[in-house]
Amino acid sequence: MTTFVRNLLYRQVKDHILGELAAGHWKAGEMLPSEKLFAEQLGVSQGTVRKAIQELVEENVLYREQGRGTFVQSYLASGYCNSFHRFTNEATGTIVPFTMRLVRFERVPAMKADRPARVLGLPSDGELFHALRVYSWEGKDVGISELWLDTKRFAKLTAENLAHHEGSLYQFYERDLGVTIVSVDDRWRAKVFTPALASLGQFMTGAPYIELTRIGKTFGGVPVEYRLSYCTTEDFYVRM
C-alpha cells in the first residue's frame, strides 16, 4: 500500500493519480475506482481523495458522470472535442468547423526541427513527423497548420490517416493513435503572410494573420504536440 505523509495529502493523492495516468494504468474514457476504494488503497480519507479528484476534474484531466462515477478525460466519450478550438465565427459567435487538406507530410531529424524537438524532449538523434495542412471554411482558405510529433509516440500516424481521419484532430489522436491531449500552452502573435507562406493556399502576401504556437500535453503534463497555426482574422476571432 502507498503511504502518504499528512502534509498536503490531497496534492500527493493528485500526483499519484497523475502518475498512474502517465504510466497508462487507466486509459481515456475508463472509469476510475470509487473514492471509497481509493481511500482504502491509499490509506487516506474519502474527503482527501474527493478534493484531489475535484481538482483534476477542474483541470479537465478527469470528468464525472452523475450516478456513474469518475472517468479519465476522453474526446470520444465526453463531448470534449472542442475544448481547445480557439477560432470563432465573427458573425455567429460559434466554433468554426474547418475543413482540412494535407499538403505536406514528412519525417524530419530532430536537428532540423530544433525548437519542436527540444520542447518534445527528443534526443539529438530523434525523429519527428512534420505535417502541413491548409484549412478552409465555406470553400475559402482561411489558415495553415503545421504539426511536429514524435515518430515513436505517434508510430501509427500516416499521411493517409491524417488526411482522411474522422472527427477533430484530438479525437483522431485518441481514437486511432492512443494519445490524449489534456492541456495546452497557447501563445499568440500578429503577423503578415510572406510570399512563401501565402503560396501554400489562396492567401494574399502581406495580409494579416494570427499565429498560434501550441504545445499540447498529455497526462502528467508531458509535451507531445508542437503546433504552429496561422489564421486569417477577416471572419474570425480568437476565443481564449
C-alpha atoms as an extended CHARMM CRD file, in Angstrom:
* protein
*
       240  EXT
         1         1  MET       CA              0.0000000000        0.0000000000        0.0000000000  PROA      1               0.0000000000
         2         2  THR       CA              1.2770000000        3.5010000000       -0.8510000000  PROA      2               0.0000000000
         3         3  THR       CA              1.9940000000        5.6110000000        2.2540000000  PROA      3               0.0000000000
         4         4  PHE       CA              1.4710000000        9.3920000000        2.3870000000  PROA      4               0.0000000000
         5         5  VAL       CA              2.5470000000       11.9610000000        4.9910000000  PROA      5               0.0000000000
         6         6  ARG       CA             -0.1820000000       14.1350000000        6.4260000000  PROA      6               0.0000000000
         7         7  ASN       CA              1.0470000000       17.4240000000        4.9410000000  PROA      7               0.0000000000
         8         8  LEU       CA             -0.9830000000       18.3540000000        1.8480000000  PROA      8               0.0000000000
         9         9  LEU       CA             -2.3310000000       14.8480000000        1.4560000000  PROA      9               0.0000000000
        10        10  TYR       CA             -4.7020000000       15.6790000000       -1.3660000000  PROA      10              0.0000000000
        11        11  ARG       CA             -1.8440000000       17.0060000000       -3.5110000000  PROA      11              0.0000000000
        12        12  GLN       CA              0.0380000000       13.7630000000       -3.0180000000  PROA      12              0.0000000000
        13        13  VAL       CA             -3.0720000000       11.8140000000       -3.9540000000  PROA      13              0.0000000000
        14        14  LYS       CA             -3.4570000000       14.0430000000       -7.0030000000  PROA      14              0.0000000000
        15        15  ASP       CA              0.1730000000       13.4500000000       -8.0290000000  PROA      15              0.0000000000
        16        16  HSD       CA             -0.3140000000        9.7220000000       -7.5180000000  PROA      16              0.0000000000
        17        17  ILE       CA             -3.3360000000        9.6840000000       -9.8590000000  PROA      17              0.0000000000
        18        18  LEU       CA             -1.4360000000       11.7300000000      -12.4670000000  PROA      18              0.0000000000
        19        19  GLY       CA              1.4630000000        9.3050000000      -12.2490000000  PROA      19              0.0000000000
        20        20  GLU       CA             -0.8480000000        6.3490000000      -12.8100000000  PROA      20              0.0000000000
        21        21  LEU       CA             -2.4040000000        8.1040000000      -15.8120000000  PROA      21              0.0000000000
        22        22  ALA       CA              1.0070000000        8.9380000000      -17.2800000000  PROA      22              0.0000000000
        23        23  ALA       CA              2.0070000000        5.2800000000      -16.8820000000  PROA      23              0.0000000000
        24        24  GLY       CA             -1.0990000000        4.2090000000      -18.8050000000  PROA      24              0.0000000000
        25        25  HSD       CA             -2.7380000000        2.3340000000      -15.9310000000  PROA      25              0.0000000000
        26        26  TRP       CA             -6.0630000000        3.9200000000      -16.9220000000  PROA      26              0.0000000000
        27        27  LYS       CA             -6.9890000000        4.7470000000      -20.4940000000  PROA      27              0.0000000000
        28        28  ALA       CA             -9.0330000000        7.6170000000      -21.9010000000  PROA      28              0.0000000000
        29        29  GLY       CA            -12.7150000000        7.0850000000      -21.1190000000  PROA      29              0.0000000000
        30        30  GLU       CA            -12.0020000000        4.4400000000      -18.4740000000  PROA      30              0.0000000000
        31        31  MET       CA            -13.7420000000        4.6760000000      -15.0910000000  PROA      31              0.0000000000
        32        32  LEU       CA            -11.5870000000        5.1710000000      -12.0030000000  PROA      32              0.0000000000
        33        33  PRO       CA            -12.0840000000        3.2270000000       -8.7480000000  PROA      33              0.0000000000
        34        34  SER       CA            -14.6060000000        4.6960000000       -6.3130000000  PROA      34              0.0000000000
        35        35  GLU       CA            -13.4880000000        7.3380000000       -3.8340000000  PROA      35              0.0000000000
        36        36  LYS       CA            -14.0290000000        4.8030000000       -1.0400000000  PROA      36              0.0000000000
        37        37  LEU       CA            -11.7940000000        2.2080000000       -2.6930000000  PROA      37              0.0000000000
        38        38  PHE       CA             -9.1680000000        4.8300000000       -3.4890000000  PROA      38              0.0000000000
        39        39  ALA       CA             -9.1540000000        5.9700000000        0.1290000000  PROA      39              0.0000000000
        40        40  GLU       CA             -8.7420000000        2.4000000000        1.3770000000  PROA      40              0.0000000000
        41        41  GLN       CA             -5.9430000000        1.6670000000       -1.0890000000  PROA      41              0.0000000000
        42        42  LEU       CA             -4.0160000000        4.8460000000       -0.2580000000  PROA      42              0.0000000000
        43        43  GLY       CA             -4.7100000000        4.9830000000        3.4590000000  PROA      43              0.0000000000
        44        44  VAL       CA             -6.3340000000        8.4120000000        3.4080000000  PROA      44              0.0000000000
        45        45  SER       CA             -9.8330000000        9.7870000000        3.9760000000  PROA      45              0.0000000000
        46        46  GLN       CA            -12.5100000000        9.9230000000        1.2920000000  PROA      46              0.0000000000
        47        47  GLY       CA            -12.5490000000       13.7000000000        1.6860000000  PROA      47              0.0000000000
        48        48  THR       CA             -8.8690000000       13.8420000000        0.7340000000  PROA      48              0.0000000000
        49        49  VAL       CA             -9.4910000000       11.7110000000       -2.3430000000  PROA      49              0.0000000000
        50        50  ARG       CA            -12.5370000000       13.8030000000       -3.2610000000  PROA      50              0.0000000000
        51        51  LYS       CA            -10.5380000000       17.0440000000       -3.1290000000  PROA      51              0.0000000000
        52        52  ALA       CA             -7.7640000000       15.6050000000       -5.3100000000  PROA      52              0.0000000000
        53        53  ILE       CA            -10.2600000000       14.3080000000       -7.8550000000  PROA      53              0.0000000000
        54        54  GLN       CA            -12.1760000000       17.5910000000       -7.8800000000  PROA      54              0.0000000000
        55        55  GLU       CA             -9.0310000000       19.4970000000       -8.8530000000  PROA      55              0.0000000000
        56        56  LEU       CA             -8.3400000000       17.0310000000      -11.6510000000  PROA      56              0.0000000000
        57        57  VAL       CA            -11.9150000000       17.4610000000      -12.8840000000  PROA      57              0.0000000000
        58        58  GLU       CA            -11.4720000000       21.2450000000      -12.8710000000  PROA      58              0.0000000000
        59        59  GLU       CA             -8.2470000000       20.8060000000      -14.8530000000  PROA      59              0.0000000000
        60        60  ASN       CA            -10.0360000000       18.6220000000      -17.4560000000  PROA      60              0.0000000000
        61        61  VAL       CA             -7.9230000000       15.5710000000      -16.6600000000  PROA      61              0.0000000000
        62        62  LEU       CA            -10.9620000000       13.6930000000      -15.3360000000  PROA      62              0.0000000000
        63        63  TYR       CA            -14.7110000000       14.1080000000      -15.7530000000  PROA      63              0.0000000000
        64        64  ARG       CA            -17.7100000000       12.9560000000      -13.7470000000  PROA      64              0.0000000000
        65        65  GLU       CA            -20.9760000000       11.3800000000      -14.8680000000  PROA      65              0.0000000000
        66        66  GLN       CA            -23.8270000000       11.7010000000      -12.3970000000  PROA      66              0.0000000000
        67        67  GLY       CA            -24.7620000000        8.3470000000      -10.9420000000  PROA      67              0.0000000000
        68        68  ARG       CA            -21.9310000000        6.5080000000      -12.6990000000  PROA      68              0.0000000000
        69        69  GLY       CA            -18.5600000000        7.6870000000      -11.4410000000  PROA      69              0.0000000000
        70        70  THR       CA            -15.3470000000        9.4630000000      -12.4220000000  PROA      70              0.0000000000
        71        71  PHE       CA            -13.6650000000        8.8430000000      -15.7570000000  PROA      71              0.0000000000
        72        72  VAL       CA            -10.4010000000        9.6460000000      -17.4880000000  PROA      72              0.0000000000
        73        73  GLN       CA            -10.9470000000       12.5690000000      -19.8260000000  PROA      73              0.0000000000
        74        74  SER       CA            -11.8390000000       11.4530000000      -23.3240000000  PROA      74              0.0000000000
        75        75  TYR       CA            -12.6660000000       13.3210000000      -26.5020000000  PROA      75              0.0000000000
        76        76  LEU       CA            -14.7400000000       10.3880000000      -27.6650000000  PROA      76              0.0000000000
        77        77  ALA       CA            -16.7850000000        9.7680000000      -24.5370000000  PROA      77              0.0000000000
        78        78  SER       CA            -17.4350000000       13.1890000000      -23.0390000000  PROA      78              0.0000000000
        79        79  GLY       CA            -18.1430000000       15.6320000000      -25.8370000000  PROA      79              0.0000000000
        80        80  TYR       CA            -14.6920000000       17.0850000000      -25.2640000000  PROA      80              0.0000000000
        81        81  CYS       CA            -13.7500000000       17.5890000000      -28.9060000000  PROA      81              0.0000000000
        82        82  ASN       CA            -13.7290000000       21.3970000000      -28.9670000000  PROA      82              0.0000000000
        83        83  SER       CA            -12.2260000000       22.3770000000      -25.6080000000  PROA      83              0.0000000000
        84        84  PHE       CA             -9.0940000000       23.7630000000      -27.2670000000  PROA      84              0.0000000000
        85        85  HSD       CA            -10.6040000000       25.0060000000      -30.5170000000  PROA      85              0.0000000000
        86        86  ARG       CA             -9.8810000000       28.7500000000      -30.4560000000  PROA      86              0.0000000000
        87        87  PHE       CA            -11.3640000000       30.1610000000      -33.6560000000  PROA      87              0.0000000000
        88        88  THR       CA            -14.9130000000       31.5070000000      -33.5960000000  PROA      88              0.0000000000
        89        89  ASN       CA            -17.1770000000       32.8620000000      -36.3300000000  PROA      89              0.0000000000
        90        90  GLU       CA            -17.3410000000       36.6490000000      -36.0580000000  PROA      90              0.0000000000
        91        91  ALA       CA            -20.9560000000       36.8040000000      -37.2180000000  PROA      91              0.0000000000
        92        92  THR       CA            -22.4660000000       33.9720000000      -35.1900000000  PROA      92              0.0000000000
        93        93  GLY       CA            -20.1210000000       33.5220000000      -32.2350000000  PROA      93              0.0000000000
        94        94  THR       CA            -19.9960000000       29.7770000000      -32.8890000000  PROA      94              0.0000000000
        95        95  ILE       CA            -16.9910000000       27.4920000000      -33.2670000000  PROA      95              0.0000000000
        96        96  VAL       CA            -15.8100000000       27.2420000000      -36.8770000000  PROA      96              0.0000000000
        97        97  PRO       CA            -15.9010000000       23.6960000000      -38.3570000000  PROA      97              0.0000000000
        98        98  PHE       CA            -12.8180000000       23.9240000000      -40.5850000000  PROA      98              0.0000000000
        99        99  THR       CA            -12.1330000000       21.5480000000      -43.4580000000  PROA      99              0.0000000000
       100       100  MET       CA             -8.5020000000       20.4180000000      -43.7010000000  PROA      100             0.0000000000
       101       101  ARG       CA             -6.3530000000       19.2910000000      -46.6160000000  PROA      101             0.0000000000
       102       102  LEU       CA             -2.8980000000       17.8310000000      -46.1910000000  PROA      102             0.0000000000
       103       103  VAL       CA             -0.2390000000       19.4270000000      -48.3900000000  PROA      103             0.0000000000
       104       104  ARG       CA              2.9460000000       18.0360000000      -46.8250000000  PROA      104             0.0000000000
       105       105  PHE       CA              3.8480000000       15.0240000000      -44.6920000000  PROA      105             0.0000000000
       106       106  GLU       CA              7.4220000000       14.0500000000      -43.9210000000  PROA      106             0.0000000000
       107       107  ARG       CA              9.7930000000       12.6240000000      -41.3420000000  PROA      107             0.0000000000
       108       108  VAL       CA             12.4980000000       15.0660000000      -40.2340000000  PROA      108             0.0000000000
       109       109  PRO       CA             15.5290000000       14.5780000000      -37.9630000000  PROA      109             0.0000000000
       110       110  ALA       CA             15.4500000000       16.4010000000      -34.6340000000  PROA      110             0.0000000000
       111       111  MET       CA             18.4560000000       18.5060000000      -35.6400000000  PROA      111             0.0000000000
       112       112  LYS       CA             16.3810000000       20.0470000000      -38.4610000000  PROA      112             0.0000000000
       113       113  ALA       CA             13.4630000000       20.8990000000      -36.1530000000  PROA      113             0.0000000000
       114       114  ASP       CA             15.3850000000       22.1460000000      -33.1390000000  PROA      114             0.0000000000
       115       115  ARG       CA             12.6480000000       24.0540000000      -31.3100000000  PROA      115             0.0000000000
       116       116  PRO       CA              9.9120000000       21.3720000000      -31.6130000000  PROA      116             0.0000000000
       117       117  ALA       CA             12.4160000000       18.6250000000      -30.7610000000  PROA      117             0.0000000000
       118       118  ARG       CA             13.5720000000       20.4130000000      -27.6040000000  PROA      118             0.0000000000
       119       119  VAL       CA             10.0090000000       21.1320000000      -26.4730000000  PROA      119             0.0000000000
       120       120  LEU       CA              9.0370000000       17.4900000000      -27.0020000000  PROA      120             0.0000000000
       121       121  GLY       CA             12.1540000000       16.2660000000      -25.2000000000  PROA      121             0.0000000000
       122       122  LEU       CA             13.5830000000       14.3370000000      -28.1450000000  PROA      122             0.0000000000
       123       123  PRO       CA             17.2650000000       13.3240000000      -28.2450000000  PROA      123             0.0000000000
       124       124  SER       CA             19.5080000000       14.7870000000      -30.9330000000  PROA      124             0.0000000000
       125       125  ASP       CA             19.2220000000       11.5790000000      -32.9520000000  PROA      125             0.0000000000
       126       126  GLY       CA             15.4270000000       11.5300000000      -32.6580000000  PROA      126             0.0000000000
       127       127  GLU       CA             12.9530000000       11.9730000000      -35.4700000000  PROA      127             0.0000000000
       128       128  LEU       CA              9.6830000000       13.8700000000      -35.8840000000  PROA      128             0.0000000000
       129       129  PHE       CA              6.6880000000       13.7790000000      -38.1680000000  PROA      129             0.0000000000
       130       130  HSD       CA              6.1530000000       17.1820000000      -39.7710000000  PROA      130             0.0000000000
       131       131  ALA       CA              2.7510000000       17.7870000000      -41.3440000000  PROA      131             0.0000000000
       132       132  LEU       CA              1.4520000000       20.8970000000      -43.0390000000  PROA      132             0.0000000000
       133       133  ARG       CA             -2.2740000000       21.3200000000      -43.5860000000  PROA      133             0.0000000000
       134       134  VAL       CA             -4.3490000000       24.1490000000      -45.0820000000  PROA      134             0.0000000000
       135       135  TYR       CA             -7.7390000000       24.7040000000      -43.5040000000  PROA      135             0.0000000000
       136       136  SER       CA            -10.7680000000       26.1260000000      -45.2570000000  PROA      136             0.0000000000
       137       137  TRP       CA            -14.2090000000       27.3900000000      -44.3800000000  PROA      137             0.0000000000
       138       138  GLU       CA            -17.0970000000       27.5650000000      -46.8640000000  PROA      138             0.0000000000
       139       139  GLY       CA            -14.7130000000       26.9020000000      -49.7510000000  PROA      139             0.0000000000
       140       140  LYS       CA            -12.2420000000       29.6400000000      -48.7750000000  PROA      140             0.0000000000
       141       141  ASP       CA             -8.7150000000       29.0610000000      -47.4670000000  PROA      141             0.0000000000
       142       142  VAL       CA             -8.5080000000       30.7030000000      -44.0420000000  PROA      142             0.0000000000
       143       143  GLY       CA             -5.4150000000       29.2540000000      -42.3860000000  PROA      143             0.0000000000
       144       144  ILE       CA             -2.4330000000       26.9380000000      -42.2360000000  PROA      144             0.0000000000
       145       145  SER       CA             -1.4610000000       24.4700000000      -39.5300000000  PROA      145             0.0000000000
       146       146  GLU       CA              1.9280000000       22.8210000000      -39.0100000000  PROA      146             0.0000000000
       147       147  LEU       CA              2.3930000000       19.8480000000      -36.6770000000  PROA      147             0.0000000000
       148       148  TRP       CA              5.5190000000       18.2760000000      -35.2320000000  PROA      148             0.0000000000
       149       149  LEU       CA              5.0340000000       14.9330000000      -33.4600000000  PROA      149             0.0000000000
       150       150  ASP       CA              7.4380000000       12.3270000000      -32.0640000000  PROA      150             0.0000000000
       151       151  THR       CA              7.5790000000        9.4140000000      -34.5220000000  PROA      151             0.0000000000
       152       152  LYS       CA              7.8400000000        6.8890000000      -31.6640000000  PROA      152             0.0000000000
       153       153  ARG       CA              4.8570000000        8.1210000000      -29.6530000000  PROA      153             0.0000000000
       154       154  PHE       CA              2.7950000000        8.6350000000      -32.8240000000  PROA      154             0.0000000000
       155       155  ALA       CA              4.0320000000        5.4750000000      -34.5340000000  PROA      155             0.0000000000
       156       156  LYS       CA              0.6120000000        4.7490000000      -36.0860000000  PROA      156             0.0000000000
       157       157  LEU       CA              0.4310000000        8.1350000000      -37.8410000000  PROA      157             0.0000000000
       158       158  THR       CA              0.4760000000        8.0830000000      -41.6500000000  PROA      158             0.0000000000
       159       159  ALA       CA             -0.2090000000       10.6150000000      -44.3660000000  PROA      159             0.0000000000
       160       160  GLU       CA             -3.3030000000        8.6100000000      -45.2660000000  PROA      160             0.0000000000
       161       161  ASN       CA             -4.9510000000        8.5230000000      -41.8430000000  PROA      161             0.0000000000
       162       162  LEU       CA             -4.0430000000       12.1530000000      -41.0880000000  PROA      162             0.0000000000
       163       163  ALA       CA             -5.5390000000       13.3220000000      -44.3860000000  PROA      163             0.0000000000
       164       164  HSD       CA             -8.7820000000       11.3550000000      -44.0100000000  PROA      164             0.0000000000
       165       165  HSD       CA             -9.4750000000       10.9560000000      -40.2870000000  PROA      165             0.0000000000
       166       166  GLU       CA            -12.9850000000       11.4410000000      -38.9040000000  PROA      166             0.0000000000
       167       167  GLY       CA            -13.8360000000       13.9980000000      -36.2220000000  PROA      167             0.0000000000
       168       168  SER       CA            -11.4800000000       16.5240000000      -34.6900000000  PROA      168             0.0000000000
       169       169  LEU       CA             -7.6940000000       16.1660000000      -34.6760000000  PROA      169             0.0000000000
       170       170  TYR       CA             -7.6530000000       15.4040000000      -30.9540000000  PROA      170             0.0000000000
       171       171  GLN       CA            -10.3760000000       12.7940000000      -31.3490000000  PROA      171             0.0000000000
       172       172  PHE       CA             -8.1800000000       11.2350000000      -34.0340000000  PROA      172             0.0000000000
       173       173  TYR       CA             -5.1350000000       11.2790000000      -31.7260000000  PROA      173             0.0000000000
       174       174  GLU       CA             -7.0860000000        9.4880000000      -29.0090000000  PROA      174             0.0000000000
       175       175  ARG       CA             -9.0970000000        7.0220000000      -31.0770000000  PROA      175             0.0000000000
       176       176  ASP       CA             -6.5160000000        5.9800000000      -33.6840000000  PROA      176             0.0000000000
       177       177  LEU       CA             -3.1210000000        6.8600000000      -32.1950000000  PROA      177             0.0000000000
       178       178  GLY       CA             -3.6330000000        6.2800000000      -28.4740000000  PROA      178             0.0000000000
       179       179  VAL       CA             -2.6270000000        9.7880000000      -27.3630000000  PROA      179             0.0000000000
       180       180  THR       CA             -4.9630000000       12.0350000000      -25.3230000000  PROA      180             0.0000000000
       181       181  ILE       CA             -4.3570000000       15.8000000000      -25.0690000000  PROA      181             0.0000000000
       182       182  VAL       CA             -5.4400000000       17.0870000000      -21.6370000000  PROA      182             0.0000000000
       183       183  SER       CA             -3.9370000000       20.5910000000      -21.6240000000  PROA      183             0.0000000000
       184       184  VAL       CA             -2.3460000000       23.1090000000      -23.9690000000  PROA      184             0.0000000000
       185       185  ASP       CA              0.0330000000       26.0330000000      -23.7010000000  PROA      185             0.0000000000
       186       186  ASP       CA             -1.0170000000       28.6090000000      -26.3200000000  PROA      186             0.0000000000
       187       187  ARG       CA              0.8800000000       31.7390000000      -27.3520000000  PROA      187             0.0000000000
       188       188  TRP       CA             -0.1720000000       34.3010000000      -29.9440000000  PROA      188             0.0000000000
       189       189  ARG       CA              1.4840000000       36.7470000000      -32.3330000000  PROA      189             0.0000000000
       190       190  ALA       CA              0.1540000000       39.0600000000      -35.0510000000  PROA      190             0.0000000000
       191       191  LYS       CA              1.9580000000       38.6270000000      -38.3890000000  PROA      191             0.0000000000
       192       192  VAL       CA              1.5230000000       39.0460000000      -42.1550000000  PROA      192             0.0000000000
       193       193  PHE       CA              1.7630000000       36.4170000000      -44.8800000000  PROA      193             0.0000000000
       194       194  THR       CA              5.1320000000       36.1130000000      -46.5980000000  PROA      194             0.0000000000
       195       195  PRO       CA              5.1700000000       35.1090000000      -50.2860000000  PROA      195             0.0000000000
       196       196  ALA       CA              6.3080000000       31.5740000000      -49.3440000000  PROA      196             0.0000000000
       197       197  LEU       CA              3.5360000000       31.1230000000      -46.7880000000  PROA      197             0.0000000000
       198       198  ALA       CA              0.8720000000       32.6820000000      -48.9950000000  PROA      198             0.0000000000
       199       199  SER       CA              1.7680000000       30.2950000000      -51.8290000000  PROA      199             0.0000000000
       200       200  LEU       CA              0.6270000000       27.3010000000      -49.7500000000  PROA      200             0.0000000000
       201       201  GLY       CA             -3.0140000000       28.2960000000      -50.2170000000  PROA      201             0.0000000000
       202       202  GLN       CA             -5.2160000000       31.0700000000      -51.5210000000  PROA      202             0.0000000000
       203       203  PHE       CA             -3.6900000000       33.8180000000      -49.3680000000  PROA      203             0.0000000000
       204       204  MET       CA             -2.5010000000       37.3280000000      -50.1620000000  PROA      204             0.0000000000
       205       205  THR       CA              1.0890000000       38.3230000000      -49.4700000000  PROA      205             0.0000000000
       206       206  GLY       CA              1.0720000000       40.9900000000      -46.7690000000  PROA      206             0.0000000000
       207       207  ALA       CA             -2.3780000000       40.0390000000      -45.4280000000  PROA      207             0.0000000000
       208       208  PRO       CA             -2.5570000000       39.8610000000      -41.6130000000  PROA      208             0.0000000000
       209       209  TYR       CA             -2.9620000000       36.6500000000      -39.6650000000  PROA      209             0.0000000000
       210       210  ILE       CA             -2.8090000000       35.4200000000      -36.0780000000  PROA      210             0.0000000000
       211       211  GLU       CA             -0.0510000000       32.9340000000      -35.3280000000  PROA      211             0.0000000000
       212       212  LEU       CA             -0.8000000000       30.3660000000      -32.6390000000  PROA      212             0.0000000000
       213       213  THR       CA              2.0980000000       28.4440000000      -31.1140000000  PROA      213             0.0000000000
       214       214  ARG       CA              0.6950000000       25.4710000000      -29.2200000000  PROA      214             0.0000000000
       215       215  ILE       CA              2.2980000000       22.8600000000      -27.0140000000  PROA      215             0.0000000000
       216       216  GLY       CA             -0.1900000000       20.0440000000      -26.4750000000  PROA      216             0.0000000000
       217       217  LYS       CA              0.3250000000       17.9350000000      -23.3530000000  PROA      217             0.0000000000
       218       218  THR       CA             -0.8770000000       14.5160000000      -22.3020000000  PROA      218             0.0000000000
       219       219  PHE       CA             -1.3050000000       13.1060000000      -18.7820000000  PROA      219             0.0000000000
       220       220  GLY       CA              1.3630000000       14.2270000000      -16.3280000000  PROA      220             0.0000000000
       221       221  GLY       CA              1.9570000000       17.4660000000      -18.2570000000  PROA      221             0.0000000000
       222       222  VAL       CA              4.1560000000       15.6920000000      -20.8240000000  PROA      222             0.0000000000
       223       223  PRO       CA              4.5110000000       17.7200000000      -24.0860000000  PROA      223             0.0000000000
       224       224  VAL       CA              3.5600000000       15.5480000000      -27.0760000000  PROA      224             0.0000000000
       225       225  GLU       CA              2.4820000000       18.0220000000      -29.7740000000  PROA      225             0.0000000000
       226       226  TYR       CA              4.1710000000       21.1410000000      -31.1510000000  PROA      226             0.0000000000
       227       227  ARG       CA              1.9410000000       23.1440000000      -33.4480000000  PROA      227             0.0000000000
       228       228  LEU       CA              2.0130000000       26.4030000000      -35.3640000000  PROA      228             0.0000000000
       229       229  SER       CA             -1.2760000000       27.6920000000      -36.7870000000  PROA      229             0.0000000000
       230       230  TYR       CA             -1.7400000000       30.7490000000      -38.9690000000  PROA      230             0.0000000000
       231       231  CYS       CA             -5.3130000000       32.0120000000      -39.2310000000  PROA      231             0.0000000000
       232       232  THR       CA             -6.7310000000       34.9870000000      -41.0840000000  PROA      232             0.0000000000
       233       233  THR       CA             -8.8690000000       37.3020000000      -38.9620000000  PROA      233             0.0000000000
       234       234  GLU       CA            -11.3250000000       38.6640000000      -41.5170000000  PROA      234             0.0000000000
       235       235  ASP       CA            -14.1700000000       36.3730000000      -40.4740000000  PROA      235             0.0000000000
       236       236  PHE       CA            -12.9740000000       35.0120000000      -37.1110000000  PROA      236             0.0000000000
       237       237  TYR       CA            -11.8900000000       35.9840000000      -33.6520000000  PROA      237             0.0000000000
       238       238  VAL       CA             -9.8470000000       34.0550000000      -31.1390000000  PROA      238             0.0000000000
       239       239  ARG       CA            -11.6120000000       32.5660000000      -28.1020000000  PROA      239             0.0000000000
       240       240  MET       CA             -9.2500000000       32.4300000000      -25.1290000000  PROA      240             0.0000000000
